[in-house]
């Protein structure tokens, strides 16, 4: 495994069985890279007074396992739009190689509705993206953004229709497989094509955050989902001032009413483990080689 700033006890990497699942040494090494990323992210957020929380499976893992769910392989964070926007401005100066703060404005062609912090010396490439995109594919943690959901259903419907329009437009403008030109557009005018994609992305973000200045009961990660799902809809007041709890060898912030959020996300019996695979596409992990080296090795 590559060297990390965060130091780990030797027994951290010992394979073990947890909740009927065998956690391998390799998985522990992936966790170590992600914990190092979380530690770096946490330091930057504390320095600048940015509020964030563990989210999704990471929130569940913190509450139920004091760390990773044994069969999970990533870390999910979430923050309100105001803090997220401040983070976008300071991130380029704060995160230095091998840490890379990735979003649409730092990595051309990366048009997801959230950001990721990656370790560029590693590989965490999604199997279905490995040869289709040019952006950084190091091991990552996810940083999602919370936006208001309007209390007016007509506004919600119009907003979601507009978001889907931008999503489809960005897909048509998105990066092509690596041997092809990076973006669809007028041949020989690459800068023009990139500017157009960035413009559409800025419209997408503006649409997702359209009702952030309106009073609203509920929040969700609209920019990531492109829709509003009942099992991801939480009351704003449930987040509140973060509580810090144990997450493996670190402490990490969770919402003040984590119980209410976890009941919405996972049901009333969320403390009962259910052995499931991660919901995202299969990831090709390598904690010793960069994604560039791994991709090159597949071509030999």
SVG drawing of the C-alpha trace seen along z (x, -y; Angstrom):
<svg xmlns="http://www.w3.org/2000/svg" viewBox="-48 -33 53 48">
<polyline fill="none" stroke="black" stroke-width="0.4" points="0.0,0.0 1.2,-3.6 2.3,-5.7 -0.4,-7.9 -0.3,-10.9 -2.6,-9.1 -0.8,-6.3 -2.4,-3.0 -1.7,-0.4 -0.4,2.8 -3.4,4.8 -5.7,2.5 -4.9,4.5 -5.5,7.9 -8.3,9.8 -11.3,10.6 -14.9,11.8 -17.5,9.2 -21.3,9.7 -20.7,12.9 -18.7,11.1 -15.0,11.8 -13.1,8.5 -9.9,9.1 -6.5,7.3 -7.0,5.8 -10.3,4.3 -8.7,2.9 -6.0,1.2 -8.7,-0.4 -10.4,-1.6 -7.0,-3.0 -6.7,-5.2 -10.3,-6.4 -9.8,-7.2 -6.7,-9.1 -8.8,-11.1 -11.4,-11.7 -8.8,-12.9 -7.4,-15.4 -10.9,-16.6 -11.8,-17.0 -8.7,-19.1 -9.6,-21.5 -13.2,-21.8 -12.2,-22.5 -9.7,-25.1 -12.3,-27.0 -15.3,-26.4 -17.2,-24.3 -19.9,-22.0 -20.3,-18.5 -21.7,-15.2 -21.3,-11.5 -24.1,-10.3 -25.7,-7.1 -23.9,-3.9 -21.1,-5.8 -23.6,-7.3 -25.1,-3.9 -21.7,-2.4 -20.6,-5.0 -23.8,-4.5 -24.0,-0.7 -20.4,0.4 -18.3,-2.6 -16.7,-2.6 -17.2,-0.9 -20.1,1.5 -18.0,4.6 -19.2,5.1 -19.0,1.4 -16.1,0.0 -16.5,-3.8 -17.1,-6.9 -20.1,-9.2 -20.2,-12.8 -22.8,-15.5 -22.9,-19.3 -25.3,-22.1 -25.0,-24.1 -23.5,-27.2 -20.6,-25.2 -20.2,-23.2 -19.9,-26.4 -17.3,-27.8 -15.4,-24.5 -15.3,-24.7 -13.5,-28.0 -10.8,-27.0 -10.2,-23.4 -7.7,-24.0 -5.4,-25.8 -5.9,-23.4 -5.7,-19.9 -2.2,-19.2 -1.0,-16.1 -1.7,-13.2 -5.0,-14.6 -7.2,-15.9 -10.5,-17.6 -12.6,-16.7 -15.7,-18.3 -16.9,-19.6 -14.7,-22.8 -11.4,-21.0 -11.7,-18.0 -13.1,-18.5 -15.8,-15.9 -16.6,-15.0 -20.2,-16.2 -21.6,-14.5 -23.8,-16.5 -21.3,-16.1 -17.6,-16.2 -15.0,-13.6 -11.7,-13.8 -9.3,-11.3 -5.8,-10.0 -4.1,-10.2 -1.5,-7.6 -4.1,-4.9 -6.9,-3.4 -10.6,-3.4 -12.0,-3.2 -15.6,-2.2 -15.5,0.8 -17.9,-0.7 -15.9,-4.0 -12.3,-2.8 -11.8,-3.2 -14.5,-5.8 -13.4,-8.8 -10.2,-10.8 -10.8,-12.2 -8.9,-11.2 -9.9,-7.7 -8.0,-7.4 -9.6,-5.9 -12.2,-8.4 -14.6,-9.6 -17.9,-11.2 -19.0,-14.7 -22.7,-15.3 -24.6,-18.5 -27.9,-19.3 -30.4,-21.5 -33.9,-22.6 -36.9,-20.8 -39.7,-23.3 -43.0,-22.8 -44.8,-23.6 -45.2,-20.4 -45.6,-22.3 -42.3,-23.9 -40.7,-20.6 -42.1,-19.0 -40.9,-21.8 -37.5,-21.8 -37.0,-18.0 -38.1,-18.3 -35.5,-20.9 -32.8,-18.9 -33.5,-15.9 -33.2,-18.1 -29.7,-19.3 -28.7,-15.7 -29.6,-14.5 -27.9,-17.4 -24.7,-16.8 -24.7,-13.1 -24.7,-14.1 -21.8,-16.5 -19.9,-14.1 -16.5,-12.6 -16.2,-9.9 -14.1,-6.8 -10.4,-7.7 -9.3,-7.0 -11.9,-9.5 -12.0,-13.4 -12.8,-14.4 -16.1,-16.1 -18.8,-16.2 -18.9,-19.4 -17.4,-21.4 -14.1,-19.7 -11.0,-21.6 -12.7,-23.9 -12.1,-22.0 -12.2,-25.1 -15.5,-26.1 -16.9,-22.6 -15.6,-22.5 -17.0,-26.0 -20.4,-24.8 -20.3,-21.8 -19.3,-23.9 -22.1,-26.3 -24.7,-23.6 -23.3,-22.2 -23.6,-25.7 -27.2,-25.8 -27.8,-22.3 -26.3,-23.4 -28.3,-26.6 -31.5,-24.6 -30.7,-22.2 -30.1,-25.0 -33.0,-27.2 -35.1,-27.0 -32.2,-27.2 -33.2,-30.7 -36.9,-29.8 -38.3,-28.5 -38.5,-24.7 -39.1,-21.7 -37.1,-19.2 -33.7,-18.8 -32.1,-16.2 -29.2,-15.7 -31.1,-16.8 -27.9,-17.6 -26.7,-14.0 -30.0,-12.2 -31.5,-14.5 -34.8,-13.6 -36.5,-13.6 -36.8,-10.2 -38.9,-9.7 -36.2,-7.5 -33.7,-10.4 -35.9,-13.2 -34.9,-14.6 -36.0,-17.5 -33.5,-20.4 -33.6,-20.5 -32.5,-16.9 -29.0,-17.9 -28.3,-20.7 -25.0,-21.1 -22.9,-18.0 -22.0,-15.4 -18.7,-13.7 -18.5,-10.0 -16.0,-7.2 -15.4,-6.1 -12.6,-3.5 -9.4,-5.2 -11.0,-8.7 -13.9,-10.7 -16.3,-12.1 -19.4,-14.4 -22.9,-13.1 -26.3,-14.9 -27.7,-15.9 -30.8,-13.7 -29.0,-10.8 -31.7,-8.4 -34.5,-10.2 -32.4,-10.3 -31.4,-6.6 -35.0,-5.6 -35.9,-7.4 -33.0,-6.0 -33.1,-2.4 -36.2,-1.8 -36.9,-1.5 -34.7,1.7 -31.6,0.0 -29.5,1.4 -30.0,4.9 -27.2,5.7 -28.3,6.9 -25.3,8.3 -25.6,6.5 -23.1,5.5 -22.4,1.8 -25.0,0.2 -22.6,-1.4 -21.0,0.3 -18.0,2.6 -14.8,0.7 -11.3,1.7 -9.2,1.0 -5.4,0.8 -3.7,-0.7 -0.2,-0.4 -0.5,-1.7 -2.1,-4.8 -5.2,-4.6 -3.0,-5.6 -0.7,-2.6 -3.7,-0.3 -5.4,-1.4 -2.1,-1.1 -1.6,2.5 -5.0,3.5 -3.8,2.4 -0.6,4.5"/>
</svg>
